[in-house]
Amino acid sequence: MGAYYDLTSAQNLLSMQQKYTLYRQCNNICTTVLFDKTLDFEIMKKAITISYERNDAFRLRIAKEGKKEKQYFASSGLQEIELLDFTGKTREEMERCFSAIARKRITYHDKPLSKIYLVKSFDGKTGVCFLNSHIMMDSWAVTVFYKDLFDVYEALFKEIDLPRPVISYEKLMQKDLDYPNTPKYKSDYAFWKNDIDTDEPIYTDINGSIYLEEYRKKKKNPALRSASNLNLLGKSANLMLWFPKEIVEKASAYCDENGFSMQQLFFLAYRSYLSKVNNREKDILFYTSLARRGTLEEKNSGGTRVHCVPFRSIIEENLTFRESVKQIGARQSALYRHADFDFIEIINMYIDRFKINQLESYCGAMFTFQPLNTTAPDGSATYTNWYENGSFSGVIYLTVMDGDGTGALKCYYQHRLKRISEQTIRKLHSYLQDFILAGVENDTRTIGDLLSLD
């Protein structure tokens, strides 16, 4: 066991959630990757052992020091590897098992923060099920691990040299912990202070303005612009909907021709739906999570680096689709340059500036765009899934991910039960498709026109 470190700002946010939420599995990330081929499980066990040993995120442990949490790196990350064999069983039985794993709390202090299983599916596919705490790995790091694992398996299977190991997370973590002592911190602080020192935002969510109106009545203040939507007792579900290959191809071609990104199109579509269902409000704020993986070192390391930032945009209805994408891109670039800043500090700036309480917010939606490819090295058909942990303190969180090499995208809608209906999610999803398709086919259409899409 080496040195003890403080938690990074990314981990502190997750730690607070772990501490105060009723359902302590809130930081679980449970994923499966299955292949249309028969893996050699003895070789896969060796591959898992190698990948675990050369990825220091697996050695990460959380310790309690008085009332404060610290972290350290244990001498080894190895653990028992179990087999889940669903031969002769049904899809429903297999899915129930994975869901139960996703919802089982990971033992937290001084214990491994992950668990991996070998899987034989009900229909003959083989692969792995991986459960980890968000404290040790974000979704980017999970994909880095999968890539390394399957590359190592392929090397062992073919008896060739192993691929390069992943980059040490500990060094990047030390850099994060030193960030408050750097000129970059001062620059980021000034940016966010200036960005927030403006007119007050307004709360919006995908159910429309009904929740804000109810909160105004509760507080007897018809001019209130914030609302309390945090629910630490909330149960959640996850609905996955496909974003069709045909639209992805047209949108990708449009982006290539014009120097835009698919993420910018989704940003614009997402905020436009919030505008549409909130009395065509032009001032929209939602939270977006970003991986902070700009350098090669960051791209190829494990650990948790993801930060959350408020994405606020004010777009006039007379702007064209093309002009709006440009505006979204400029806003995205500005925010992302200063995304190392602690989200909790940003929230405290909003609290101080607009005199709201700690439970109030202007955000009723979250968004992440992270379509990293998980296709097998040999090109075998790949089937991935992300299993809901059952605990979410927000309202709705859209995560856009790769469509397993199909050319389509997977849209995962994590949402609070009893607050967001499946019908509401399907309306949002349909609008995102219609909006992006209509915009890329005719980018001179105005936002006002596109808000009128059914």
Secondary structure, DSSP 8 states (H G I E B T S, - for coil): ----EE--HHHHHHHHHHHH-SSTTTTEEEEEEEESS---HHHHHHHHHHHHHT-GGGGEEEEEETTEEEEEE-S------EEEE-TTS-HHHHHHHHHHHHTS----BTS-SEEEEEEE-TTS-EEEEEEEETTT--HHHHHHHHHHHHHHHHHHHHT-------B-HHHHHHHHHHGGGSHHHHHHHHHHHHHHSSS----B-TT-SHHHHHHHHHHT-TT---EE---TT-BEEEEEEEE-HHHHHHHHHHHHHHT--HHHHHHHHHHHHHHHHTTT-SEEEEEEEE----SHHHHTB-S---EEEEEEEE--TTSBHHHHHHHHHHHHHHHHHTTTS-HHHHHHHHHHHHT--TTEESB--EEEE-------TT---EEEEEE--SB-SSSEEEEEEE-TTSSSEEEEEEEETTTS-HHHHHHHHHHHHHHHHHHHH-TTSBHHHHHT--
